[in-house]
Amino acid sequence: MFEFQQYLGFILFLTILTTGFWLMIFLVGFVQYWIGGAIIELVKEKRAKKREQAI
């Protein structure tokens, strides 16, 4: 069915594919966390500025 070289190529392909998949999942989660934190900080700054102007 498979020769040894084809078997190694297939295993290498699966390794690269799964590594890329998990890296993509990690980066998507990290970017969402980063954007969420930036938005929260922006809202806090706007609230503080609004309170400062009100006083």
N, C-alpha and C positions, 0 to 999 in steps of 0.2 A: 504494500500500500504506500507507505512513505519510505523514502531513503533517509539516511541519518542526517544529511545536510538539510533536507526539507523539514525534518522534525525540529532541528535546531532553529531554523528560520521561523517556523511557526511558533515555537516557544518564545523566541525573541520578540516577535510581533505581538503576542499576547502580553508579554511583560511591558513593552512600551505602551500598548493600548491601555492597560489597567493603571499604569503609573500616570499617564496623561489624564485619565478619567478622574483619579483621586486628587491630582493636583488642581484640576479644573474645579472640582467640588470645594476644595479648601480655599482657593482664591475667590470664588463666588461668595462664600460665606464671609471671608475676611473683608471683601469690598463692601458687602452689605453692612457689616458691623462698623466699618470706617465711615461710610456715608451717614448711617444712623447717628453715630456719635457727633459728626460734624453738624448735622441738623439740630441736634439737641443743644449743642454749644451755641449755635447761632440764635436759637430761640431764647436761651438764657441771657445772651448779650442784649438782644432786643428788649426783653423784659426789664433788665437792669437799666438800660438807657431810658426806657419809658418811665420807670419809677423815679429816676434821677431828674427828668424834666418835670414831673408832676410835683416834686417837692420844692 
